[in-house]
Amino acid sequence: MNRIDNVFVKKERKLFIAYLVCGDPDLNTTFKLMNNLVKSGVDIIELGMPFTDPIADGPIIQKSVERALRKKTSIINVLDLVKKFRKSNKKTPVVLMGYLNPIENLGYEKFATLSEKSQVDGVLIVDSPPEESECLEYALSEKNIHSIYLASPTTDKKRLKEISRKSSGYLYYVSLKGITGSKINRVDDISKKIKSIRNMSNKNLPIAVGFGIKDSVTARKISRIADGIIIGSSIVELIEENLHNRDKMISKIKKFAANISNALVRK
């Protein structure tokens, strides 16, 4: 069983998925943050693969990507870091999140093979919808790596059904229109959309909600209606605010993550 499937089945509360840009502010700090996030209650780590044109991301994550790129963080560096993480952590799922161009440059088969060797559990490519992902999806599925897709408030019912059918591991529901870093205002609308997705899905696919979750109050509200919550911008913002004191950075992020984890409702 893929680690993602296992953690959704075994965890007694709703899941906490945390996003980091790999290489921000450097690879060693990313590694330390991954380990400390797990200690603070994070269940799945989404690791951003830096790309020069992160079109879906707001200013906070864009600046994070720029910092990682200034350190020349490559897709190979990302895979090597996951491999390093696996030496001490065999249980926590790692999902690679990013854009298609670097993967195309590497080649789908090579990317899938290297991801398997690094023990990656899932891949989410922001600019590669299911209709255009058949080759990559096949290469990943051959290695037992999940292909995770995005759905949003503007996704129509026909596409939602197709996205639900093609997604594995979990479906990433974008809670609001716009870019990362925005704030959730209407939880009821998200609840209705999630119920609609569940009704049309032909399998028991977990739904995780991301974008706009900035504090424990919102995290708890969303965890009542979804299988997991995803937080990125708030964590990345703490990295930016503490660039000159790595110990303080790690301490603040640990405290933030523990607060979120403790707020999530039980299944």
C-alpha positions in Angstrom: 0.0 0.0 0.0 1.2 3.5 -0.9 2.1 5.6 2.3 -0.6 8.1 1.4 -3.3 5.5 1.4 -2.0 4.0 4.6 -2.0 7.3 6.5 -5.5 8.2 5.5 -6.7 4.8 6.6 -4.9 4.6 9.9 -5.0 8.2 11.2 -7.6 8.8 13.8 -8.0 12.5 13.1 -8.2 14.5 9.9 -4.9 14.9 8.2 -2.5 17.9 8.2 -0.6 18.3 5.0 2.2 20.9 5.0 3.9 22.6 2.0 7.5 23.7 1.8 9.5 25.0 -1.2 12.5 22.7 -1.4 15.7 24.7 -1.0 14.2 27.7 0.8 16.3 29.1 2.4 18.6 26.2 1.7 18.5 22.4 1.4 19.8 21.7 4.9 17.1 23.9 6.5 14.4 22.3 4.3 15.6 18.9 5.6 15.4 20.1 9.3 12.0 21.6 8.7 10.6 18.4 7.2 11.7 16.4 10.3 10.4 19.0 12.7 7.1 19.3 11.0 6.6 15.6 11.4 7.4 15.8 15.1 4.8 18.6 15.3 2.0 16.5 13.9 2.2 17.0 10.1 1.0 13.8 8.3 2.0 14.5 4.7 4.7 16.8 3.3 4.2 18.5 0.0 7.6 19.5 -1.3 7.6 22.3 -3.9 9.9 21.8 -6.8 11.2 25.4 -7.7 10.3 26.7 -11.1 10.9 30.1 -12.7 7.2 30.8 -13.5 5.0 29.6 -10.5 1.8 31.0 -12.0 -0.6 29.6 -9.4 1.3 31.0 -6.4 1.0 34.3 -4.6 3.8 36.6 -3.6 4.8 34.7 -0.5 5.5 31.5 -2.3 6.9 33.2 -5.4 9.5 34.8 -3.2 10.2 31.5 -1.6 10.8 29.9 -5.0 13.1 32.8 -6.0 15.2 32.2 -2.9 15.4 28.5 -3.7 16.4 29.2 -7.3 19.1 31.6 -6.2 20.6 28.6 -4.4 20.3 26.7 -7.7 17.9 24.2 -6.3 17.1 21.6 -9.1 14.7 18.8 -9.4 17.6 16.4 -8.8 18.3 18.2 -5.5 14.6 17.8 -4.5 14.7 14.0 -5.2 18.1 13.7 -3.4 16.6 15.4 -0.3 13.6 13.0 -0.2 16.1 10.1 -0.4 18.0 11.6 2.5 14.7 12.1 4.5 13.9 8.4 3.9 17.0 7.3 5.7 15.4 8.2 9.0 11.7 8.4 8.1 10.0 5.5 6.4 6.4 6.4 7.2 5.6 10.0 6.3 4.3 10.4 2.8 6.1 12.9 0.6 4.3 14.5 -2.4 6.2 16.5 -5.0 4.3 19.6 -6.1 5.3 21.8 -9.0 5.1 22.6 -12.7 5.5 20.4 -15.8 8.4 22.0 -17.6 11.3 20.7 -15.4 9.8 17.2 -15.5 9.5 17.3 -19.3 13.1 18.4 -19.5 14.1 15.4 -17.4 11.8 13.0 -19.2 8.7 11.3 -17.7 10.2 7.8 -17.4 13.4 9.1 -15.8 11.5 11.3 -13.4 9.3 8.4 -12.4 12.3 6.1 -11.9 14.2 8.6 -9.8 11.1 9.4 -7.8 10.6 5.7 -7.0 14.3 5.4 -6.0 13.8 8.4 -3.6 10.6 6.8 -2.3 8.3 9.6 -3.4 4.6 8.8 -2.7 2.7 11.3 -4.9 3.1 14.0 -7.6 0.9 17.0 -8.1 1.7 19.1 -11.2 -0.2 22.4 -11.1 -0.2 23.1 -14.9 -0.9 19.5 -16.1 -4.6 18.7 -16.0 -5.8 15.1 -16.3 -6.6 15.5 -19.9 -2.9 16.2 -20.7 -1.2 14.0 -18.1 -1.7 10.5 -19.5 1.9 9.7 -20.2 3.2 11.1 -16.9 0.4 9.4 -15.0 1.2 6.1 -16.6 4.9 6.4 -15.8 4.1 7.2 -12.2 1.5 4.5 -11.7 4.0 1.9 -12.9 6.1 2.9 -9.9 3.1 2.9 -7.4 3.3 6.7 -7.2 0.0 8.6 -7.0 -1.1 11.3 -9.4 -2.9 14.0 -7.5 -5.1 16.6 -9.3 -6.6 19.9 -8.4 -10.2 21.0 -8.4 -11.5 24.4 -7.7 -14.8 26.4 -7.2 -15.0 27.1 -10.9 -14.6 23.4 -12.0 -17.8 22.2 -13.6 -19.5 18.9 -12.7 -18.3 17.1 -15.8 -14.7 17.9 -15.1 -15.1 17.3 -11.4 -16.2 13.7 -12.2 -13.2 13.2 -14.5 -10.8 14.7 -12.0 -12.2 12.5 -9.2 -11.9 9.4 -11.5 -8.3 10.1 -12.4 -7.0 11.3 -9.0 -5.3 8.9 -6.7 -4.1 9.3 -3.1 -6.3 12.4 -2.6 -7.9 15.2 -4.5 -6.6 18.7 -3.8 -9.5 21.0 -3.5 -8.6 24.7 -4.0 -10.9 26.4 -1.6 -11.2 29.8 -3.4 -10.6 31.6 -6.6 -7.2 33.2 -7.1 -3.7 32.4 -5.9 -2.0 31.0 -2.8 -2.0 33.3 0.2 -5.6 34.4 0.0 -8.0 33.9 2.9 -11.1 31.7 3.2 -14.4 33.6 3.8 -17.2 31.2 3.2 -16.8 27.7 4.7 -20.4 26.8 3.7 -19.6 27.1 0.0 -16.6 24.8 0.4 -18.8 22.3 2.3 -21.4 22.2 -0.5 -18.7 21.7 -3.1 -17.0 18.8 -1.2 -20.4 17.1 -0.8 -21.0 17.4 -4.5 -17.6 15.9 -5.3 -18.2 13.0 -2.9 -21.6 12.3 -4.5 -20.2 12.1 -8.0 -17.0 10.3 -7.2 -17.0 6.6 -8.0 -14.5 5.7 -5.3 -13.7 6.6 -1.7 -11.2 9.3 -2.6 -10.0 11.5 0.2 -10.4 15.2 -0.3 -7.9 17.7 1.1 -8.6 21.4 1.1 -5.8 24.0 0.5 -5.5 27.7 -0.1 -6.6 30.2 2.6 -6.1 28.2 5.8 -4.0 30.4 8.0 -4.9 29.5 11.6 -6.1 26.8 13.9 -9.7 28.1 13.9 -10.1 27.9 10.1 -8.2 24.6 10.1 -10.7 23.1 12.5 -13.7 24.3 10.5 -12.3 22.9 7.3 -11.3 19.6 9.0 -15.0 19.1 9.9 -15.9 18.8 6.2 -12.8 17.5 4.5 -10.4 14.5 5.0 -7.4 16.8 5.3 -6.2 20.4 5.3 -3.2 21.8 3.4 -1.2 24.8 4.6 1.6 26.4 2.7 1.8 30.2 2.6 1.6 30.6 6.4 4.5 28.3 6.9 6.5 29.8 4.1 5.8 33.3 5.5 7.4 32.2 8.8 10.5 31.1 6.9 10.7 34.6 5.3 10.2 36.4 8.6 13.1 34.5 10.2 15.7 34.2 7.5 18.4 35.5 9.7 17.8 33.2 12.6 17.3 29.6 11.5 16.8 28.2 15.1 14.0 30.8 15.7 12.5 29.9 12.3 12.3 26.2 13.1 11.0 26.9 16.6 8.2 29.1 15.3 7.2 26.7 12.6 7.1 23.8 15.0 4.9 25.8 17.4 2.6 26.8 14.5 2.3 23.3 13.1 1.6 21.8 16.6 -1.2 24.3 17.1 -2.8 23.4 13.8 -2.4 19.7 14.4 -4.0 19.9 17.8 -7.0 21.8 16.3 -8.0 19.1 13.8 -11.1 17.1 14.5 -11.2 13.4 14.9 -12.7 11.2 12.3 
